[in-house]
């Protein structure tokens, strides 16, 4: 399986599970590259109708 980044796993797994974990690590690395020069305000901005953002929300998390 080829990746866009040097995705390395910290656990020893094989087969489909390894491929999935490698893919997720690679995507995480790509997101970190895309977000590295954003200000906190830019990272928190909701640029689509989705509630997902790259950065942390403005308010503190609710207690569980």
MOPAC internal coordinates of N, CA, C and O (Angstrom, degrees):
PM7 1SCF
backbone

  N    0.0000 0     0.00 0     0.00 0    0    0    0
  C    1.4572 1     0.00 0     0.00 0    1    0    0
  C    1.5151 1   108.67 1     0.00 0    2    1    0
  O    1.2310 1   119.97 1   -53.07 1    3    2    1
  N    1.3332 1   117.67 1   126.93 1    3    2    1
  C    1.4585 1   119.77 1   178.17 1    5    3    2
  C    1.5261 1   109.86 1   -94.97 1    6    5    3
  O    1.2310 1   121.29 1   -29.33 1    7    6    5
  N    1.3199 1   115.13 1   150.67 1    7    6    5
  C    1.4543 1   121.25 1  -179.92 1    9    7    6
  C    1.5236 1   109.52 1  -128.41 1   10    9    7
  O    1.2310 1   120.60 1   -16.44 1   11   10    9
  N    1.3050 1   116.45 1   163.56 1   11   10    9
  C    1.4608 1   121.87 1   178.59 1   13   11   10
  C    1.5251 1   111.48 1   -84.89 1   14   13   11
  O    1.2310 1   120.42 1   155.53 1   15   14   13
  N    1.3103 1   116.80 1   -24.47 1   15   14   13
  C    1.4596 1   121.75 1   179.73 1   17   15   14
  C    1.5206 1   108.50 1  -122.55 1   18   17   15
  O    1.2310 1   120.62 1    -3.77 1   19   18   17
  N    1.3133 1   116.42 1   176.23 1   19   18   17
  C    1.4656 1   119.54 1   177.65 1   21   19   18
  C    1.5194 1   108.79 1   -87.13 1   22   21   19
  O    1.2310 1   121.13 1  -107.02 1   23   22   21
  N    1.3105 1   115.45 1    72.98 1   23   22   21
  C    1.4644 1   121.70 1  -179.00 1   25   23   22
  C    1.5167 1   109.37 1   -75.37 1   26   25   23
  O    1.2310 1   120.95 1   -60.35 1   27   26   25
  N    1.3251 1   115.79 1   119.65 1   27   26   25
  C    1.4588 1   121.34 1   177.87 1   29   27   26
  C    1.5136 1   109.13 1  -123.32 1   30   29   27
  O    1.2310 1   120.75 1   -42.39 1   31   30   29
  N    1.3154 1   116.17 1   137.61 1   31   30   29
  C    1.4577 1   121.12 1  -178.72 1   33   31   30
  C    1.5267 1   110.14 1   -93.43 1   34   33   31
  O    1.2310 1   121.21 1   -34.71 1   35   34   33
  N    1.3301 1   115.29 1   145.29 1   35   34   33
  C    1.4629 1   120.47 1   178.24 1   37   35   34
  C    1.5245 1   111.77 1   -95.86 1   38   37   35
  O    1.2310 1   120.42 1  -175.66 1   39   38   37
  N    1.3185 1   116.80 1     4.34 1   39   38   37
  C    1.4643 1   121.92 1   178.80 1   41   39   38
  C    1.5264 1   109.04 1  -125.09 1   42   41   39
  O    1.2310 1   120.58 1   -22.94 1   43   42   41
  N    1.3253 1   116.50 1   157.06 1   43   42   41
  C    1.4516 1   121.83 1  -179.34 1   45   43   42
  C    1.5267 1   109.43 1   -99.74 1   46   45   43
  O    1.2310 1   120.44 1   -78.78 1   47   46   45
  N    1.3326 1   116.77 1   101.22 1   47   46   45
  C    1.4620 1   122.40 1   178.30 1   49   47   46
  C    1.5241 1   108.67 1  -133.61 1   50   49   47
  O    1.2310 1   120.70 1   -16.65 1   51   50   49
  N    1.3162 1   116.26 1   163.35 1   51   50   49
  C    1.4659 1   121.43 1  -178.56 1   53   51   50
  C    1.5221 1   110.68 1  -131.92 1   54   53   51
  O    1.2310 1   121.77 1   -11.42 1   55   54   53
  N    1.3129 1   114.21 1   168.58 1   55   54   53
  C    1.4583 1   121.18 1   172.29 1   57   55   54
  C    1.5142 1   114.41 1    68.93 1   58   57   55
  O    1.2310 1   121.65 1    35.27 1   59   58   57
  N    1.3330 1   114.44 1  -144.73 1   59   58   57
  C    1.4593 1   122.00 1  -175.69 1   61   59   58
  C    1.5291 1   111.92 1   -61.86 1   62   61   59
  O    1.2310 1   120.61 1   143.47 1   63   62   61
  N    1.3331 1   116.44 1   -36.53 1   63   62   61
  C    1.4633 1   120.16 1   178.94 1   65   63   62
  C    1.5260 1   110.43 1   -62.55 1   66   65   63
  O    1.2310 1   120.00 1   138.78 1   67   66   65
  N    1.3183 1   117.61 1   -41.22 1   67   66   65
  C    1.4591 1   121.50 1   178.37 1   69   67   66
  C    1.5324 1   110.44 1   -63.63 1   70   69   67
  O    1.2310 1   120.62 1   136.33 1   71   70   69
  N    1.3435 1   116.42 1   -43.67 1   71   70   69
  C    1.4655 1   120.27 1   179.49 1   73   71   70
  C    1.5255 1   111.19 1   -61.50 1   74   73   71
  O    1.2310 1   120.26 1   136.73 1   75   74   73
  N    1.3228 1   117.10 1   -43.27 1   75   74   73
  C    1.4533 1   121.18 1  -179.92 1   77   75   74
  C    1.5333 1   111.13 1   -65.26 1   78   77   75
  O    1.2310 1   120.33 1   134.33 1   79   78   77
  N    1.3257 1   116.98 1   -45.67 1   79   78   77
  C    1.4640 1   120.16 1   179.63 1   81   79   78
  C    1.5282 1   111.53 1   -65.24 1   82   81   79
  O    1.2310 1   120.22 1   143.12 1   83   82   81
  N    1.3245 1   117.19 1   -36.88 1   83   82   81
  C    1.4656 1   120.63 1   177.11 1   85   83   82
  C    1.5194 1   110.27 1   -65.66 1   86   85   83
  O    1.2310 1   120.08 1   136.92 1   87   86   85
  N    1.3314 1   117.46 1   -43.08 1   87   86   85
  C    1.4628 1   121.49 1   177.54 1   89   87   86
  C    1.5279 1   110.87 1   -60.34 1   90   89   87
  O    1.2310 1   120.08 1   133.58 1   91   90   89
  N    1.3240 1   117.45 1   -46.42 1   91   90   89
  C    1.4690 1   120.84 1   179.76 1   93   91   90
  C    1.5279 1   111.57 1   -63.02 1   94   93   91
  O    1.2310 1   120.11 1   139.19 1   95   94   93
  N    1.3317 1   117.40 1   -40.81 1   95   94   93
  C    1.4670 1   120.83 1   177.78 1   97   95   94
  C    1.5231 1   110.59 1   -64.60 1   98   97   95
  O    1.2310 1   120.24 1   138.97 1   99   98   97
  N    1.3162 1   117.14 1   -41.03 1   99   98   97
  C    1.4545 1   121.81 1   178.62 1  101   99   98
  C    1.5315 1   110.63 1   -62.57 1  102  101   99
  O    1.2310 1   120.33 1   134.18 1  103  102  101
  N    1.3317 1   116.98 1   -45.82 1  103  102  101
  C    1.4648 1   120.50 1   179.00 1  105  103  102
  C    1.5255 1   111.27 1   -63.95 1  106  105  103
  O    1.2310 1   120.25 1   141.39 1  107  106  105
  N    1.3277 1   117.13 1   -38.61 1  107  106  105
  C    1.4712 1   120.99 1   176.38 1  109  107  106
  C    1.5277 1   110.22 1   -61.51 1  110  109  107
  O    1.2310 1   120.44 1   136.34 1  111  110  109
  N    1.3200 1   116.77 1   -43.66 1  111  110  109
  C    1.4651 1   120.50 1   178.51 1  113  111  110
  C    1.5239 1   111.54 1   -62.35 1  114  113  111
  O    1.2310 1   120.42 1   138.57 1  115  114  113
  N    1.3451 1   116.80 1   -41.43 1  115  114  113
  C    1.4611 1   120.12 1   178.55 1  117  115  114
  C    1.5301 1   111.85 1   -64.09 1  118  117  115
  O    1.2310 1   120.30 1   141.32 1  119  118  117
  N    1.3254 1   117.03 1   -38.68 1  119  118  117
  C    1.4604 1   120.67 1   177.43 1  121  119  118
  C    1.5322 1   110.76 1   -64.55 1  122  121  119
  O    1.2310 1   120.60 1   139.17 1  123  122  121
  N    1.3195 1   116.46 1   -40.83 1  123  122  121
  C    1.4648 1   120.18 1   178.30 1  125  123  122
  C    1.5293 1   111.23 1   -63.47 1  126  125  123
  O    1.2310 1   120.59 1   141.87 1  127  126  125
  N    1.3359 1   116.48 1   -38.13 1  127  126  125
  C    1.4701 1   120.31 1   177.51 1  129  127  126
  C    1.5259 1   110.03 1   -65.18 1  130  129  127
  O    1.2310 1   120.26 1   135.90 1  131  130  129
  N    1.3220 1   117.11 1   -44.10 1  131  130  129
  C    1.4689 1   121.28 1  -178.81 1  133  131  130
  C    1.5204 1   112.09 1   -65.08 1  134  133  131
  O    1.2310 1   119.91 1   149.34 1  135  134  133
  N    1.3314 1   117.77 1   -30.66 1  135  134  133
  C    1.4627 1   121.68 1  -174.53 1  137  135  134
  C    1.5197 1   113.94 1   -96.53 1  138  137  135
  O    1.2310 1   119.29 1   176.28 1  139  138  137
  N    1.3091 1   118.97 1    -3.72 1  139  138  137
  C    1.4653 1   120.51 1  -168.90 1  141  139  138
  C    1.5252 1   115.57 1   -62.04 1  142  141  139
  O    1.2310 1   118.85 1   151.24 1  143  142  141
  N    1.3191 1   119.80 1   -28.76 1  143  142  141
  C    1.4638 1   120.93 1  -178.52 1  145  143  142
  C    1.5277 1   113.47 1  -106.36 1  146  145  143
  O    1.2310 1   120.01 1  -167.41 1  147  146  145
  N    1.3229 1   117.59 1    12.59 1  147  146  145
  C    1.4586 1   120.66 1   179.48 1  149  147  146
  C    1.5259 1   110.53 1   -81.40 1  150  149  147
  O    1.2310 1   121.09 1   -36.83 1  151  150  149
  N    1.3150 1   115.52 1   143.17 1  151  150  149
  C    1.4653 1   119.32 1   172.17 1  153  151  150
  C    1.5310 1   107.78 1   -74.51 1  154  153  151
  O    1.2310 1   120.35 1   -14.23 1  155  154  153
  N    1.3308 1   116.93 1   165.77 1  155  154  153
  C    1.4688 1   120.15 1   177.53 1  157  155  154
  C    1.5210 1   110.85 1   -58.32 1  158  157  155
  O    1.2310 1   120.92 1   139.85 1  159  158  157
  N    1.3259 1   115.85 1   -40.15 1  159  158  157
  C    1.4703 1   120.13 1  -179.87 1  161  159  158
  C    1.5282 1   111.09 1   -64.15 1  162  161  159
  O    1.2310 1   120.23 1   136.89 1  163  162  161
  N    1.3187 1   117.17 1   -43.11 1  163  162  161
  C    1.4590 1   120.61 1   178.67 1  165  163  162
  C    1.5321 1   111.12 1   -64.83 1  166  165  163
  O    1.2310 1   120.21 1   141.36 1  167  166  165
  N    1.3187 1   117.20 1   -38.64 1  167  166  165
  C    1.4675 1   121.02 1  -178.93 1  169  167  166
  C    1.5237 1   111.84 1   -68.26 1  170  169  167
  O    1.2310 1   120.14 1   150.09 1  171  170  169
  N    1.3441 1   117.33 1   -29.91 1  171  170  169
  C    1.4686 1   121.26 1  -179.42 1  173  171  170
  C    1.5237 1   112.67 1   -84.98 1  174  173  171
  O    1.2310 1   119.81 1   166.40 1  175  174  173
  N    1.3231 1   117.97 1   -13.60 1  175  174  173
  C    1.4610 1   121.77 1  -175.67 1  177  175  174
  C    1.5344 1   111.25 1   -65.41 1  178  177  175
  O    1.2310 1   121.23 1   -45.43 1  179  178  177
  N    1.3188 1   115.25 1   134.57 1  179  178  177
  C    1.4712 1   121.91 1   174.51 1  181  179  178
  C    1.5173 1   107.43 1   -95.09 1  182  181  179
  O    1.2310 1   120.42 1   -81.08 1  183  182  181
  N    1.3189 1   116.81 1    98.92 1  183  182  181
  C    1.4600 1   120.59 1  -175.69 1  185  183  182
  C    1.5245 1   113.32 1   -88.98 1  186  185  183
  O    1.2310 1   120.40 1   178.42 1  187  186  185
  N    1.3242 1   116.84 1    -1.58 1  187  186  185
  C    1.4663 1   121.26 1   177.16 1  189  187  186
  C    1.5285 1   108.48 1  -133.56 1  190  189  187
  O    1.2310 1   119.99 1     0.52 1  191  190  189
  N    1.3169 1   117.63 1  -179.48 1  191  190  189
  C    1.4616 1   121.01 1   178.15 1  193  191  190
  C    1.5217 1   112.00 1   -70.55 1  194  193  191
  O    1.2310 1   119.98 1   165.33 1  195  194  193
  N    1.3236 1   117.64 1   -14.67 1  195  194  193
  C    1.4616 1   122.05 1   178.83 1  197  195  194
  C    1.5289 1   110.54 1   -69.24 1  198  197  195
  O    1.2310 1   120.59 1   -28.06 1  199  198  197
  N    1.3199 1   116.47 1   151.94 1  199  198  197
  C    1.4624 1   120.49 1   176.05 1  201  199  198
  C    1.5243 1   112.12 1   -86.39 1  202  201  199
  O    1.2310 1   120.28 1   177.11 1  203  202  201
  N    1.3262 1   117.06 1    -2.89 1  203  202  201
  C    1.4633 1   120.33 1   179.77 1  205  203  202
  C    1.5217 1   111.21 1   -72.28 1  206  205  203
  O    1.2310 1   120.73 1   -40.45 1  207  206  205
  N    1.3233 1   116.21 1   139.55 1  207  206  205
  C    1.4501 1   122.87 1   173.90 1  209  207  206
  C    1.5181 1   108.29 1  -134.63 1  210  209  207
  O    1.2310 1   120.51 1   -13.52 1  211  210  209
  N    1.3126 1   116.64 1   166.48 1  211  210  209
  C    1.4609 1   120.82 1   177.61 1  213  211  210
  C    1.5219 1   110.42 1   -80.60 1  214  213  211
  O    1.2310 1   120.57 1   144.88 1  215  214  213
  N    1.3260 1   116.52 1   -35.12 1  215  214  213
  C    1.4600 1   121.22 1  -176.91 1  217  215  214
  C    1.5144 1   112.62 1   -99.71 1  218  217  215
  O    1.2310 1   121.83 1     2.67 1  219  218  217
  N    1.3210 1   114.11 1  -177.33 1  219  218  217
  C    1.4612 1   121.36 1   179.44 1  221  219  218
  C    1.5295 1   110.17 1   -73.07 1  222  221  219
  O    1.2310 1   119.90 1   -27.70 1  223  222  221
  N    1.3233 1   117.80 1   152.30 1  223  222  221
  C    1.4716 1   120.51 1   177.98 1  225  223  222
  C    1.5287 1   110.67 1   -68.29 1  226  225  223
  O    1.2310 1   120.94 1   -17.60 1  227  226  225
  N    1.3388 1   115.80 1   162.40 1  227  226  225
  C    1.4633 1   121.09 1  -179.85 1  229  227  226
  C    1.5211 1   112.44 1   -64.96 1  230  229  227
  O    1.2310 1   119.88 1   142.69 1  231  230  229
  N    1.3145 1   117.83 1   -37.31 1  231  230  229
  C    1.4520 1   120.30 1  -175.96 1  233  231  230
  C    1.5285 1   111.51 1   -92.84 1  234  233  231
  O    1.2310 1   121.20 1   -20.26 1  235  234  233
  N    1.3056 1   115.30 1   159.74 1  235  234  233
  C    1.4631 1   120.97 1   178.00 1  237  235  234
  C    1.5375 1   109.03 1   -70.26 1  238  237  235
  O    1.2310 1   119.98 1   -30.50 1  239  238  237
  N    1.3274 1   117.65 1   149.50 1  239  238  237
  C    1.4569 1   119.64 1   179.07 1  241  239  238
  C    1.5267 1   111.88 1   -63.92 1  242  241  239
  O    1.2310 1   121.26 1   -32.17 1  243  242  241
  N    1.3334 1   115.19 1   147.83 1  243  242  241
  C    1.4607 1   120.39 1   178.35 1  245  243  242
  C    1.5125 1   110.54 1   -73.24 1  246  245  243
  O    1.2310 1   119.83 1   -38.82 1  247  246  245
  N    1.3451 1   117.93 1   141.18 1  247  246  245
  C    1.4702 1   119.50 1   177.04 1  249  247  246
  C    1.5171 1   110.78 1   -65.95 1  250  249  247
  O    1.2310 1   120.59 1   -30.72 1  251  250  249
  N    1.3177 1   116.48 1   149.28 1  251  250  249
  C    1.4713 1   121.19 1  -179.34 1  253  251  250
  C    1.4921 1   111.43 1   -90.59 1  254  253  251
  O    1.2310 1   120.10 1   180.00 1  255  254  253

